[in-house]
Amino acid sequence: MTEKKPVVVYGVSGYTGRLVCEYLREYNIPFIAAGRDKARVQAVVEKIPGIETADYEVVGVEHSVEALTKLFKGARVVSNMVGPFIKYAPEVVEAAYAAGCHYTDTTGEQDWVLHAQERWGAKFAEKGLLLAPNIAQMYTTGEIAANICLETPGLDTLDILVLWKGLPTYASTQTIFTILKAKWYYLEQNKYVEWDLTANYEVGVPGQHESAIAVPWGGTAHPVWFKNDPRVSNCKVIGGVLQRDVMEGVRQTTQMVKEKIRPLPIDQQEKALADIAATLQAGMPPRENPRVNTSLDSVHASGPLGRAHCVIHGNCNYKQTGLLQAYAAFSLLQTAPKKVGFASGCQAFGHRELLGQLRSFGLVMNPILTVQA
């Protein structure tokens, strides 16, 4: 290795890591594809379309702060795909900080985002580094829609709905079951309020006559990102997949967890949830089809005398995630983020800039915005 590649993607043996590498190739960015099992990473990378034109290396690395710091030294951006993040990300963040790298990940775990903010936010800011967990379609695309609504002054309440058509990957499934043992929060009058574990809603789906089932999905991180935004006092987020049978299963599972697993000691909770997760989808899902795998991010914003509604229709939510991660690296290699330390995708790169990237790759259409003021 004569010159260090500027971006390290950690966790490439999974579905999303492969897509991040695919879009790094599109942006012409040299990268290191890393994971604990080099052979598995190599096998995944070799299947990336056009990979023969990319400038990359495949590296196997032990999951420890020491080994990861050595790998990250000389790079500038770490894109982390290894979850559940509350369990595996602390070593990666610590190593990125020690190596002087910006850090991004795709987490949907609100408890991890809060932990990262408390433990490392100020430290990354002191070094002029970005700490940006939670850059992914289920969070960032909805955050884009929320910020478009907030371009209308006088709105202080965000009601966010995220829906997509498809099934969670193996890693996403593991994360979902990890989330079930945590506490989740929404924002009410700028204070965190705990969700009921079994909260669920029958929602109208913008653009169609059928309804869908939505749940808080661990609270997501939107309430965290808007907690200290002077424009916003209230923020709730719900979401799910459009397949009703899957969401009926989610309803039943959360009820079972509340009644039978939550009363157990924390170590027994972890084992019980891990055992359930292990029985579910374990293979690599098929590549997304834009005619089948659609996404929808809908935000109702309101204030005392105003209303705005923004809907972003898109496709291939995992591709959106891969692109958002790759663009974050692309931007960081060229210019400082708009905000250092702990920041969301929109806070670091700008919501209009991120929207433009998603549109330029054909992953979302123009937002539909309705304003009443």
Order of alpha helices (4+ residues) and beta strands (2+ residues): beta-alpha-beta-alpha-beta-alpha-beta-alpha-beta-alpha-beta-alpha-beta-alpha-beta-beta-beta-beta-alpha-beta-alpha-alpha-beta-beta-alpha-beta-alpha-alpha-beta
